[in-house]
Amino acid sequence: MPLDPRSSILDPQSSAIFIDRDGTLNEDIGYVATIDQLILYPWAAEAVRLINSAGFKAIVITNQSGVARGMHTEETLKAIHSKMIEDLAEQGARIDAVYYCPHHPEIGDSAYRISCQCRKPQTGMLDAASREHNIELSRSFLVGDKATDIQLAHNAGTRAALVLTGYGRQTLAHRDRWPCAPAIVAENLLEAVKQILDSGLKQD
């Protein structure tokens, strides 16, 4: 489900750097249930500014089953994302859109306890972003800290960058769970973005 902070003119065949939220953009505390619990990493704004400056869309892609688990409402989740966007904007960093999955296939209230197509590693969120922002997934990257992020990138036909924040080091230690190796392994989001841009990814 998208949360678009602003309207935009769609560029033909644009590319994106998709960013996982918890453990990649902000500290992973388990479940962020209130605005005050969302703590951006100190390098997050610089990383997003680099994405903006390079001409790519910066789009957050996140599983948020805390809604299904009854830990917070979808309205609270939207407020958390609005504050995240505002905090980054104050530092000159623009998030072009946020897509989230509030579902869980086995846990929670019946309204959200479903087997959906948007929960990672299913491709629903990337498919929606591709349609709504005219993004060519094969010319894009997804940055995250979990095996599900690598699996999502593989399923959607985009490239993956694994960061070692959040669950990243644990993910790195269990390569047997990867569908394929990520194109990039980096210490954090900022270093991942630098490597992505240095790799020759181009925006027409």
C-alpha positions as CSV (number, residue, x, y, z in Angstrom):
1,M,0.0,0.0,0.0
2,P,1.6,3.3,-1.1
3,L,2.0,6.5,0.8
4,D,3.1,9.2,-1.7
5,P,4.6,12.3,0.0
6,R,4.3,14.4,-3.2
7,S,3.0,14.2,-6.7
8,S,5.6,13.8,-9.5
9,I,6.0,13.8,-13.2
10,L,6.8,10.3,-14.3
11,D,10.1,10.1,-16.3
12,P,10.2,7.5,-19.1
13,Q,11.8,4.2,-18.0
14,S,13.0,5.7,-14.7
15,S,15.1,3.6,-12.3
16,A,14.9,3.4,-8.5
17,I,16.8,2.5,-5.5
18,F,14.3,0.7,-3.2
19,I,15.1,0.9,0.5
20,D,14.0,-1.5,3.2
21,R,13.0,0.4,6.3
22,D,13.8,-1.4,9.7
23,G,17.4,-2.3,9.9
24,T,18.3,-0.4,6.7
25,L,17.0,3.1,6.9
26,N,16.3,3.2,10.7
27,E,17.2,1.2,13.8
28,D,15.4,-2.2,14.1
29,I,13.9,-2.3,17.5
30,G,11.5,-5.2,16.7
31,Y,8.3,-3.3,16.0
32,V,8.2,0.4,15.6
33,A,4.8,1.2,17.1
34,T,5.0,4.9,17.8
35,I,6.5,7.9,16.1
36,D,9.1,8.3,18.8
37,Q,10.4,4.8,18.3
38,L,11.5,5.5,14.7
39,I,15.2,6.4,14.9
40,L,16.8,7.0,11.6
41,Y,20.4,6.0,11.2
42,P,22.8,9.0,11.2
43,W,23.8,8.3,7.6
44,A,20.3,7.8,6.2
45,A,19.7,11.3,5.0
46,E,23.1,11.5,3.2
47,A,22.3,8.2,1.5
48,V,18.9,9.4,0.3
49,R,20.4,12.7,-0.9
50,L,22.9,10.8,-3.0
51,I,20.0,8.8,-4.6
52,N,18.2,12.1,-5.3
53,S,21.2,13.8,-6.8
54,A,21.9,10.8,-9.0
55,G,18.4,11.1,-10.5
56,F,17.0,7.9,-9.2
57,K,13.7,7.5,-7.3
58,A,14.1,6.7,-3.6
59,I,11.3,4.4,-2.6
60,V,10.8,2.6,0.7
61,I,9.5,-1.0,0.6
62,T,8.6,-2.5,4.0
63,N,6.8,-5.4,5.7
64,Q,4.8,-4.0,8.6
65,S,3.0,-6.9,10.2
66,G,2.7,-4.9,13.5
67,V,-0.6,-3.8,12.1
68,A,-1.8,-7.4,11.7
69,R,-0.4,-8.2,15.1
70,G,-2.5,-5.4,16.7
71,M,0.6,-3.5,17.9
72,H,-0.5,-0.4,16.2
73,T,-3.1,0.8,13.6
74,E,-2.6,1.4,9.9
75,E,-3.3,5.1,10.7
76,T,-0.4,5.1,13.2
77,L,1.9,3.5,10.6
78,K,1.0,6.2,8.1
79,A,1.9,8.9,10.7
80,I,5.2,7.2,11.4
81,H,6.0,7.2,7.7
82,S,4.9,10.9,7.4
83,K,7.3,11.8,10.2
84,M,10.1,9.8,8.6
85,I,9.6,11.6,5.3
86,E,9.5,15.0,7.1
87,D,12.6,14.3,9.1
88,L,14.6,13.3,6.0
89,A,13.2,16.3,4.1
90,E,14.5,18.6,6.8
91,Q,18.0,17.3,6.0
92,G,17.5,17.8,2.2
93,A,16.6,14.2,1.4
94,R,13.5,13.2,-0.6
95,I,11.6,10.0,-0.3
96,D,9.5,9.6,-3.5
97,A,7.1,7.0,-2.1
98,V,6.5,4.4,0.7
99,Y,5.0,1.0,0.1
100,Y,4.1,-1.2,3.0
101,C,2.5,-4.5,3.7
102,P,0.4,-4.6,6.9
103,H,-0.5,-8.3,6.5
104,H,0.6,-11.6,8.0
105,P,-0.6,-15.0,6.6
106,E,-1.0,-16.6,10.0
107,I,-1.2,-14.0,12.8
108,G,-3.6,-11.3,13.9
109,D,-6.9,-9.8,13.1
110,S,-8.9,-11.4,10.3
111,A,-8.9,-8.2,8.3
112,Y,-5.1,-8.4,8.0
113,R,-4.5,-12.2,8.4
114,I,-4.2,-13.0,4.7
115,S,-1.8,-14.6,2.3
116,C,-1.2,-11.5,0.2
117,Q,0.9,-10.6,-2.8
118,C,2.5,-7.6,-1.2
119,R,4.4,-9.2,1.7
120,K,8.1,-9.7,1.0
121,P,9.3,-11.7,-0.7
122,Q,6.2,-11.5,-2.9
123,T,6.6,-8.9,-5.5
124,G,3.4,-6.9,-5.1
125,M,4.9,-3.8,-3.6
126,L,7.6,-3.6,-6.3
127,D,5.1,-4.3,-9.0
128,A,2.9,-1.4,-7.8
129,A,5.9,0.9,-7.6
130,S,6.9,-0.1,-11.1
131,R,3.4,0.7,-12.5
132,E,2.8,3.9,-10.5
133,H,6.2,5.4,-11.0
134,N,7.1,3.9,-14.4
135,I,10.2,2.2,-13.0
136,E,12.2,-0.4,-14.9
137,L,12.9,-3.0,-12.3
138,S,15.8,-4.6,-14.2
139,R,17.6,-1.2,-14.1
140,S,17.0,-0.8,-10.3
141,F,18.4,-1.9,-7.0
142,L,16.8,-3.0,-3.7
143,V,18.8,-2.4,-0.5
144,G,17.9,-4.4,2.6
145,D,19.3,-6.4,5.6
146,K,17.3,-9.7,5.3
147,A,17.2,-12.8,3.2
148,T,13.6,-11.8,2.2
149,D,15.0,-8.6,0.6
150,I,17.4,-10.7,-1.5
151,Q,14.6,-13.1,-2.4
152,L,12.3,-10.2,-3.3
153,A,14.9,-8.7,-5.6
154,H,15.5,-12.1,-7.2
155,N,11.7,-12.6,-7.7
156,A,11.2,-9.2,-9.2
157,G,14.1,-9.2,-11.5
158,T,16.0,-6.4,-9.8
159,R,19.4,-6.4,-8.1
160,A,20.0,-6.7,-4.4
161,A,22.4,-4.9,-2.0
162,L,22.8,-6.4,1.4
163,V,23.6,-4.1,4.3
164,L,25.2,-5.3,7.6
165,T,23.1,-3.2,9.8
166,G,19.9,-4.6,11.4
167,Y,19.8,-8.3,10.7
168,G,22.5,-8.0,8.0
169,R,25.4,-9.7,9.7
170,Q,23.1,-12.6,10.6
171,T,21.9,-12.8,7.0
172,L,25.5,-12.8,5.8
173,A,26.3,-15.7,8.1
174,H,23.5,-17.8,6.5
175,R,24.3,-17.7,2.8
176,D,22.5,-21.1,2.4
177,R,19.2,-19.2,2.7
178,W,19.9,-16.9,-0.2
179,P,18.2,-17.5,-3.5
180,C,21.3,-16.0,-5.1
181,A,24.1,-13.8,-4.0
182,P,23.4,-10.1,-3.7
183,A,25.3,-7.9,-6.2
184,I,26.6,-5.8,-3.3
185,V,27.4,-6.3,0.4
186,A,28.0,-3.1,2.3
187,E,28.4,-1.9,5.9
188,N,25.3,0.3,5.8
189,L,22.9,2.1,3.5
190,L,25.3,5.0,2.7
191,E,28.1,2.6,1.7
192,A,25.6,0.5,-0.4
193,V,24.3,3.6,-2.3
194,K,27.9,4.7,-3.0
195,Q,28.7,1.2,-4.3
196,I,25.6,1.1,-6.4
197,L,26.4,4.4,-8.0
198,D,30.0,3.4,-8.5
199,S,28.9,0.2,-10.2
200,G,27.8,2.0,-13.3
201,L,24.0,2.1,-12.7
202,K,22.8,4.9,-15.0
203,Q,19.7,7.0,-15.1
204,D,18.7,8.1,-18.6
